[in-house]
Amino acid sequence: MVTLLCVAPHFAAAQIVPVNLGGTSDSDGWNNMNTYGFPNYPGYPGSSAWPQPMGSNMAASGDAELQRVSGGTTTGGPFPAEEALYFGSFRQVPNDLGGSLRIEDRTPVSGVKSVVLQIQIGEAEGYDFLSPSGVPVLKINGQTLGRASMTPVRVNRYQNGVFESPQTGLDEPVYVNTWGFQWDVSTLGAISSIQIDFSAVTHAQIYAMRLDQSSAALTSSVFAVTSETRIIGLSGNLAFGQVIAGSSTTRTLTIANTGNTPLTVSGITYPSGLSGNWNSGSIAAGSSQNVTVSFAPTSAATLSGNITVASNATSGTNTIAVSGSSVAATRIIGLSGDMAFGNVTVNSTATRMMTISNTGNSVLTVNSISYPTGFTGNWSSGTIAAGSSRNVTVTFTPIAATSYGGTITVNSDRNSGTGTISTSGTGTAAATRIISLPASLDLGSAPVGGTQTAVLTIANTGNSTLNVTGVSYPSGISGDWNGGPIAAGGNRQVNVTFSPTWAGAFTGTLSVSSDATSGGNAVSVSGSGTPPAMRQNATGTAQYNGSVTSVTQNAGTMNAQSF
């Protein structure tokens, strides 16, 4: 399997630690080897030919040099000749043959007694600078002295990426470590040259190096060892409150690492009913990881207990209390409204308001609403939130003059309450006001100056009251009624009086004004005027007396004339 090391962009700053060795001292350093432009090198030293050793680039450096070791495994170590500071092959090779890089100082400090080397290098599990045998080897005057006489110290560390481990197949953190090595050479006599051969395993990157020498003999470590800390802390509001069974709610759990070394979380355990969207991984020093915790109860229950985070923490608190409860979901339906429509004319409409309420704690889903014949509604399906309601306009449209009624049923996912309500209404015939008049009215005859009376019947054969607003009579005719209501199926008799003013035939039309929906409103009337009868008086003046006109004259009696 080919394994790639994934590291951050090459911007790591040197973390070489200055050391105070005392006595006469000398220092050589190679800083920022991933970005520094070394003279006579066309590109990054690890990907170009090595025309000559590299002189140190640190301020106030001595004359030590860094060079490639080549020429085969016996003299040059196990690495291919094309590899250098960035060992980019895809093989993991032990550093057990002396290394592939060499720092050499042919003019060491006079009377040198102590040698200290620091190397800043990118590492990960499986590509470790120190394993299987990568500790630098010191050679004095060309003779191998051996590996560091003191235990190597990790001076500094920070994480700059992840890679897929060849051992586990999982993503592992990649660190930039600064290692310190120290030799006591106080017993070796005169020293004319110092040579240190080393190498990392392949696919490791070196960022900086520093070689220090001193005429003082140091029998204790010059590095201040900082112990690794992985301090775990959990925080977040994990009080879920009351949750309805069948629904879910979330809270955020924060796992913090306030230590100086990445924290590895191997697992998280939750009380029953809880789950999280993250269960394991690495949390960098000074960083944190948010976990979305979900509470999704399936039945009524009480939530309590602790969330526990398993990790390699060196200290801190890895538990946090949770609380909450769940209640059964309720969807309580109720119907209200006056659904008694009363009388409604056939083919017309009347509306009333029906209210569907949900007094439960969960959303009510209405699937359909069924209505008796003659009734409809303007809403048939949807959802009603807990504690809310929905108004439905119910319409009654009778198509026949008969009684209607039955039950309106709301079909839903209710688990309580009543989903029915009674409704009623009566279809009534459309209002009719049918006026009925005789085709003609014969008033008979009357003498001029006299009167004759006939009866006119105005009838209403409809089912609603007829309102007469006026009666129009022709000249010479009058009546004793000029308007008013006539009940359904009723009539009104009007006395019509004929008062002729001349002798002869008379005709005309009598008209009735009303709100009739049908029927005739005119009557043809006829009559005749006759000359008045004569009576003789001894004396007097002409008089009109009822139906007889009398004229008294001294000379005798004469016929009366028409007026």
WOGI-V636722 format. One record per residue. N is the residue number from 1. RES is the residue in one letter. SS is DSSP state (h for helix, s for strand, l for the rest). OMEGA is omega in whole degrees, -180 to 180 (999 if undefined). D_LAST is the distance of its C-alpha to the last C-alpha in Angstrom with 2 decimals. Layout:
BEGIN
n = [N,N]
res = [RES,RES]
ss = [SS,SS]
omega = [OMEGA,OMEGA]
d_last = [D_LAST,D_LAST]
END
This chain:
BEGIN
n = [1,2,3,4,5,6,7,8,9,10,11,12,13,14,15,16,17,18,19,20,21,22,23,24,25,26,27,28,29,30,31,32,33,34,35,36,37,38,39,40,41,42,43,44,45,46,47,48,49,50,51,52,53,54,55,56,57,58,59,60,61,62,63,64,65,66,67,68,69,70,71,72,73,74,75,76,77,78,79,80,81,82,83,84,85,86,87,88,89,90,91,92,93,94,95,96,97,98,99,100,101,102,103,104,105,106,107,108,109,110,111,112,113,114,115,116,117,118,119,120,121,122,123,124,125,126,127,128,129,130,131,132,133,134,135,136,137,138,139,140,141,142,143,144,145,146,147,148,149,150,151,152,153,154,155,156,157,158,159,160,161,162,163,164,165,166,167,168,169,170,171,172,173,174,175,176,177,178,179,180,181,182,183,184,185,186,187,188,189,190,191,192,193,194,195,196,197,198,199,200,201,202,203,204,205,206,207,208,209,210,211,212,213,214,215,216,217,218,219,220,221,222,223,224,225,226,227,228,229,230,231,232,233,234,235,236,237,238,239,240,241,242,243,244,245,246,247,248,249,250,251,252,253,254,255,256,257,258,259,260,261,262,263,264,265,266,267,268,269,270,271,272,273,274,275,276,277,278,279,280,281,282,283,284,285,286,287,288,289,290,291,292,293,294,295,296,297,298,299,300,301,302,303,304,305,306,307,308,309,310,311,312,313,314,315,316,317,318,319,320,321,322,323,324,325,326,327,328,329,330,331,332,333,334,335,336,337,338,339,340,341,342,343,344,345,346,347,348,349,350,351,352,353,354,355,356,357,358,359,360,361,362,363,364,365,366,367,368,369,370,371,372,373,374,375,376,377,378,379,380,381,382,383,384,385,386,387,388,389,390,391,392,393,394,395,396,397,398,399,400,401,402,403,404,405,406,407,408,409,410,411,412,413,414,415,416,417,418,419,420,421,422,423,424,425,426,427,428,429,430,431,432,433,434,435,436,437,438,439,440,441,442,443,444,445,446,447,448,449,450,451,452,453,454,455,456,457,458,459,460,461,462,463,464,465,466,467,468,469,470,471,472,473,474,475,476,477,478,479,480,481,482,483,484,485,486,487,488,489,490,491,492,493,494,495,496,497,498,499,500,501,502,503,504,505,506,507,508,509,510,511,512,513,514,515,516,517,518,519,520,521,522,523,524,525,526,527,528,529,530,531,532,533,534,535,536,537,538,539,540,541,542,543,544,545,546,547,548,549,550,551,552,553,554,555,556,557,558,559,560,561,562,563]
res = [M,V,T,L,L,C,V,A,P,H,F,A,A,A,Q,I,V,P,V,N,L,G,G,T,S,D,S,D,G,W,N,N,M,N,T,Y,G,F,P,N,Y,P,G,Y,P,G,S,S,A,W,P,Q,P,M,G,S,N,M,A,A,S,G,D,A,E,L,Q,R,V,S,G,G,T,T,T,G,G,P,F,P,A,E,E,A,L,Y,F,G,S,F,R,Q,V,P,N,D,L,G,G,S,L,R,I,E,D,R,T,P,V,S,G,V,K,S,V,V,L,Q,I,Q,I,G,E,A,E,G,Y,D,F,L,S,P,S,G,V,P,V,L,K,I,N,G,Q,T,L,G,R,A,S,M,T,P,V,R,V,N,R,Y,Q,N,G,V,F,E,S,P,Q,T,G,L,D,E,P,V,Y,V,N,T,W,G,F,Q,W,D,V,S,T,L,G,A,I,S,S,I,Q,I,D,F,S,A,V,T,H,A,Q,I,Y,A,M,R,L,D,Q,S,S,A,A,L,T,S,S,V,F,A,V,T,S,E,T,R,I,I,G,L,S,G,N,L,A,F,G,Q,V,I,A,G,S,S,T,T,R,T,L,T,I,A,N,T,G,N,T,P,L,T,V,S,G,I,T,Y,P,S,G,L,S,G,N,W,N,S,G,S,I,A,A,G,S,S,Q,N,V,T,V,S,F,A,P,T,S,A,A,T,L,S,G,N,I,T,V,A,S,N,A,T,S,G,T,N,T,I,A,V,S,G,S,S,V,A,A,T,R,I,I,G,L,S,G,D,M,A,F,G,N,V,T,V,N,S,T,A,T,R,M,M,T,I,S,N,T,G,N,S,V,L,T,V,N,S,I,S,Y,P,T,G,F,T,G,N,W,S,S,G,T,I,A,A,G,S,S,R,N,V,T,V,T,F,T,P,I,A,A,T,S,Y,G,G,T,I,T,V,N,S,D,R,N,S,G,T,G,T,I,S,T,S,G,T,G,T,A,A,A,T,R,I,I,S,L,P,A,S,L,D,L,G,S,A,P,V,G,G,T,Q,T,A,V,L,T,I,A,N,T,G,N,S,T,L,N,V,T,G,V,S,Y,P,S,G,I,S,G,D,W,N,G,G,P,I,A,A,G,G,N,R,Q,V,N,V,T,F,S,P,T,W,A,G,A,F,T,G,T,L,S,V,S,S,D,A,T,S,G,G,N,A,V,S,V,S,G,S,G,T,P,P,A,M,R,Q,N,A,T,G,T,A,Q,Y,N,G,S,V,T,S,V,T,Q,N,A,G,T,M,N,A,Q,S,F]
ss = [l,l,l,l,s,l,l,l,l,l,l,l,l,l,l,l,l,l,l,l,l,l,l,l,s,s,s,s,s,s,l,l,l,l,l,l,l,l,l,l,l,l,l,l,h,h,h,l,l,l,l,l,l,s,s,l,l,l,l,l,l,l,l,l,s,s,s,s,l,l,l,l,h,h,h,h,l,l,l,l,l,l,l,l,l,s,l,l,l,l,l,l,l,l,l,l,l,l,l,l,s,s,s,s,s,l,l,l,l,l,l,l,l,s,s,s,s,s,s,s,s,s,s,s,l,l,l,l,l,l,l,l,l,l,l,l,s,s,s,s,l,l,s,s,s,s,s,l,l,l,l,l,s,s,s,s,s,s,s,s,s,s,s,s,l,l,l,l,l,l,s,s,s,s,s,s,s,s,s,s,s,s,s,s,l,l,l,l,l,l,l,l,l,s,s,s,s,s,l,l,l,l,l,l,s,s,s,s,s,s,s,s,s,s,l,l,l,l,l,l,l,l,l,l,l,l,l,l,l,l,s,s,s,s,s,l,l,l,s,s,s,s,s,s,l,l,l,l,s,s,s,s,s,s,s,s,s,l,l,l,l,l,s,s,s,s,s,s,s,l,l,l,l,s,s,s,l,l,l,l,s,s,s,l,l,l,s,s,s,s,s,s,s,s,s,l,l,l,l,l,s,s,s,s,s,s,s,s,s,s,s,l,l,l,s,s,l,l,s,s,s,s,s,s,s,s,s,l,l,l,l,s,s,s,s,s,l,l,l,s,s,s,s,s,s,l,l,l,l,s,s,s,s,s,s,s,s,s,l,l,l,l,l,s,s,s,s,s,s,s,l,l,l,l,s,s,s,l,l,l,l,s,s,s,l,l,l,s,s,s,s,s,s,s,s,s,l,l,l,l,l,l,s,s,s,s,s,s,s,s,s,s,l,l,l,s,s,l,l,s,s,s,s,s,s,s,s,s,l,l,l,l,l,s,s,s,l,l,l,s,s,s,s,s,s,s,s,l,l,l,l,s,s,s,s,s,s,s,s,s,l,l,l,l,l,s,s,s,s,s,s,s,l,l,l,l,s,s,s,l,l,l,l,s,s,s,l,l,l,l,s,s,s,s,s,s,s,s,l,l,l,l,l,s,s,s,s,s,s,s,s,s,s,s,l,l,l,s,s,l,l,s,s,s,s,s,s,s,s,s,l,l,s,s,s,s,s,l,l,l,l,l,s,s,s,l,l,s,s,s,s,s,l,l,l,l,l,l,l,l,l,l,l]
omega = [177,-178,180,176,-178,-178,178,176,-172,178,-177,177,-179,177,177,-175,175,179,179,-174,-176,-179,176,-174,179,-178,174,-177,176,-176,172,-174,179,-178,-175,178,-180,-179,175,177,-176,-179,180,-173,-178,-178,-180,178,178,-179,-178,176,179,172,-179,-179,178,180,178,178,175,-174,178,-178,175,-178,174,174,-178,177,177,-174,-177,-176,-172,-180,-171,-170,177,-175,-176,-178,-176,-176,175,-174,-166,179,-179,176,175,-172,179,177,-176,-180,171,173,-179,175,-177,170,-177,175,-177,178,-178,177,179,179,-176,-179,-177,177,-179,179,173,178,175,-170,175,-176,172,178,-178,176,-172,178,-175,-179,-1,-180,-172,-179,-178,179,-180,175,180,-180,177,-178,-178,176,-179,-178,-172,-177,174,-180,178,-179,173,-173,-178,176,165,-178,179,176,177,175,179,-176,176,180,-173,-175,-179,175,180,179,175,-176,165,-178,171,-178,177,179,-175,178,172,-177,-174,-176,-172,179,-177,-179,-178,177,176,180,179,178,-178,173,167,168,180,179,173,-175,178,-177,-177,177,175,178,177,177,179,176,178,177,-178,-178,177,-175,178,-177,174,-176,177,-178,179,177,174,-171,-176,175,-180,178,179,177,-178,173,-172,-178,-178,-178,-180,179,-178,176,-179,175,-175,172,-179,173,178,176,-177,174,-180,177,-178,-178,180,179,178,177,-177,180,178,177,-176,170,-179,-180,-179,174,-179,-178,178,-174,-179,180,-177,176,-176,177,179,-177,-179,179,176,179,176,-179,-178,174,-176,-178,178,179,179,-177,176,179,175,180,-176,165,-178,-180,177,-177,175,-179,175,177,180,-178,-175,178,176,-176,176,178,179,178,177,178,180,179,176,176,-171,-176,174,179,179,-180,178,-177,175,-173,-178,-178,178,-178,179,178,169,-175,172,-178,173,-176,173,-180,175,-178,176,-179,177,-179,-179,-179,176,178,176,-177,-180,175,178,-176,172,178,179,-176,176,178,-177,179,-175,-178,180,-178,176,-176,177,179,-177,-179,179,176,180,176,-179,-178,175,-179,180,178,178,179,-178,179,177,176,-179,-174,170,-178,177,-180,-173,176,-180,170,177,177,-178,-177,179,176,-179,177,-179,177,-180,175,179,-179,180,-178,175,176,-172,180,-179,180,174,-179,-179,178,-180,-177,-180,-180,179,178,177,-178,179,-178,174,-175,174,-178,175,178,174,-176,175,-179,178,-179,179,-179,176,179,177,-177,178,176,-179,-177,175,-179,180,-179,177,179,-178,178,-175,178,-180,-178,173,-176,177,-180,-178,178,177,178,-177,175,-179,-177,178,-178,-176,177,174,180,178,-178,180,173,178,-179,175,-178,178,177,-177,175,-179,175,177,-179,-180,-177,-178,178,177,-179,179,178,177,175,-179,178,-180,174,-176,175,-174,176,-179,-179,173,178,-178,-179,170,-175,179,-177,-178,176,-180,178,179,178,178,-173,-179,-176,179,-179,176,180,178,179,999]
d_last = [143.05,142.44,141.50,140.05,140.33,137.08,137.66,135.66,135.86,139.27,138.65,140.83,142.61,146.25,146.94,150.66,151.90,154.48,157.59,160.28,163.61,165.93,169.23,169.29,166.20,164.61,161.11,159.68,156.03,153.63,150.06,146.77,148.49,145.17,144.00,147.09,148.29,152.02,154.07,154.97,152.49,149.71,147.39,147.18,150.79,150.01,148.70,151.16,154.87,157.21,159.29,160.99,160.84,158.10,159.16,157.41,154.38,154.18,155.03,158.68,159.66,163.21,164.51,163.67,162.05,159.73,160.60,159.83,162.41,162.83,165.47,164.83,164.61,168.16,167.80,164.12,162.34,160.01,157.19,156.61,157.69,154.13,152.94,153.26,151.31,148.24,149.65,146.92,148.33,146.82,150.02,151.02,154.75,157.06,158.79,162.23,164.25,164.20,160.82,159.41,159.20,161.99,162.28,165.70,167.35,170.85,171.40,170.48,170.84,174.47,175.51,172.20,171.86,168.15,165.71,161.93,159.39,155.57,153.28,149.47,148.22,145.10,145.62,143.96,145.10,147.13,147.82,149.72,152.14,154.48,154.44,156.34,159.07,157.59,159.35,161.13,164.91,167.15,170.23,172.84,175.33,174.10,174.78,172.06,171.70,168.87,165.40,164.21,166.49,163.52,160.34,157.63,154.88,151.22,150.60,146.88,144.08,140.44,138.21,136.96,135.60,135.94,137.61,137.98,141.15,143.62,144.65,141.31,138.83,136.57,135.51,138.08,138.06,140.02,141.87,143.65,146.81,149.56,152.90,155.99,159.61,162.75,166.49,169.53,172.27,174.53,177.37,177.53,179.72,179.22,176.01,175.74,172.50,169.41,167.46,164.43,163.14,159.76,156.71,153.48,152.45,150.49,146.90,147.47,146.85,149.09,147.44,150.33,153.97,156.47,160.26,161.97,165.75,167.69,171.32,170.38,170.88,167.71,168.07,164.52,161.16,159.81,156.23,153.98,152.66,149.02,148.16,145.15,142.14,139.06,136.94,133.87,130.81,127.50,124.22,120.49,117.74,118.26,115.98,113.35,111.20,109.01,108.33,106.18,108.15,107.54,106.94,109.48,110.14,112.91,115.15,117.85,121.52,123.80,127.49,129.48,133.10,134.46,138.01,139.97,140.20,137.55,136.41,136.19,133.59,134.51,131.66,128.89,128.15,124.78,123.63,121.61,118.12,119.14,120.13,120.88,120.59,124.19,127.31,130.41,131.79,133.44,132.21,133.97,135.63,133.15,130.21,127.81,125.88,122.32,121.58,118.05,118.22,115.51,114.55,112.82,112.85,111.88,111.49,111.27,114.57,116.32,118.07,121.29,124.72,126.26,126.18,129.81,131.01,134.40,136.33,139.69,138.77,141.72,139.65,136.15,133.57,132.39,129.88,126.41,124.29,120.94,118.22,114.83,113.01,110.61,107.81,106.15,103.07,99.81,96.39,94.01,90.48,87.38,83.68,80.80,77.01,73.87,73.45,70.66,67.70,65.11,61.99,61.60,58.99,60.50,61.70,61.37,64.31,65.50,68.79,71.24,74.64,77.89,81.10,84.53,87.30,91.08,92.94,96.32,99.03,98.86,96.36,94.01,93.26,89.97,90.32,86.85,83.79,82.22,78.61,76.72,74.12,71.04,72.97,74.75,76.50,77.18,80.97,83.48,87.06,89.32,91.42,90.70,93.34,95.00,92.87,89.83,86.58,84.11,80.32,78.63,74.89,73.92,70.73,68.81,66.79,65.51,64.69,63.46,61.57,64.74,67.32,70.04,73.26,77.03,79.79,80.31,84.07,85.94,89.17,91.90,95.57,94.95,97.77,95.72,92.17,89.06,87.50,84.43,81.03,78.19,74.75,71.47,67.84,64.93,62.91,59.21,56.57,54.44,51.21,48.15,44.49,42.67,38.94,37.49,33.79,32.33,31.63,28.06,25.70,23.43,20.53,19.73,16.35,13.86,10.84,7.54,8.44,11.93,14.90,17.72,21.11,23.91,27.33,28.64,32.48,34.18,37.92,41.08,43.82,46.19,49.18,47.93,45.05,41.83,40.13,36.35,35.39,31.61,28.59,25.99,22.52,19.90,16.45,14.39,17.76,20.30,23.72,26.24,29.17,29.67,33.41,36.92,40.01,40.29,43.88,45.80,44.95,42.06,38.26,35.20,32.23,28.89,25.90,22.94,19.46,16.42,13.06,10.41,7.19,6.43,8.50,11.90,15.15,15.69,19.23,21.06,24.33,25.38,28.63,31.38,33.92,37.42,41.20,41.36,44.45,42.87,39.98,36.38,33.82,30.55,28.37,25.98,22.80,20.34,17.61,14.68,11.18,10.96,8.89,9.64,13.03,13.85,16.79,18.85,20.21,22.98,21.74,19.22,16.06,12.57,12.57,11.02,14.11,14.45,13.41,13.25,11.12,13.72,14.06,17.71,19.13,22.87,22.84,21.49,18.47,15.65,13.00,9.47,6.61,3.85,0.00]
END
